[in-house]
């Protein structure tokens, strides 16, 4: 059974290698963060890497807002435009469920392979 345990350690080591490092906001570089996909039915999704977010209209407000860019080094401010609405991004639950199901099926396959290998490691001794 020790070889089955070693195989299990190898599989968990392989899974750790497959995991990607998550970046925090301070680790992000300047530039494009993701893409917005707009569908024929009018729905939209924000895609960052393999993660998808549903985009919905945010809460309406009654005051005027503007989008400005401030360059602290050059001490300049530039008006970009009026903000006409808010958007709320929520994780795409369907994608999360699908992804979880795939990961579970891979995990089940690994467990089945380990169970099959471990049976070969058992040695039956006769008492005669």
URURRA-V945850 format. One line per field, one symbol per residue. phi: phi as a letter, one per 40 degrees, with the letter a starting at -180 (. if undefined). burial: I if it has 16 or more other ideal C-beta (glycine too) atoms within 10 Angstrom, else O. A space follows every 10 residues. Layout:
phi->???
burial->???
//
This chain:
phi->.ccccccccc cccccccccc ccccdccccc hccabbbbcd cgcabcbbgc cbbcbbcccc bbbcbbbbbb bcccfbbbcc iccbabbbbb dccdcccccc cccccccccc cccccccccc ccbcbccc
burial->OOOIOOIOOO OOOOOOOOOO OOOOOOOOOO OOOOOOOOOO OOOOIIOOOO OIIIIOOOOO OOOOOOOOOO OOOOOOOOOO OOOOOOOOIO OIOOIOOOOO OOOOOOOOOI OOOOOOOIOO OOOOOOOO
//
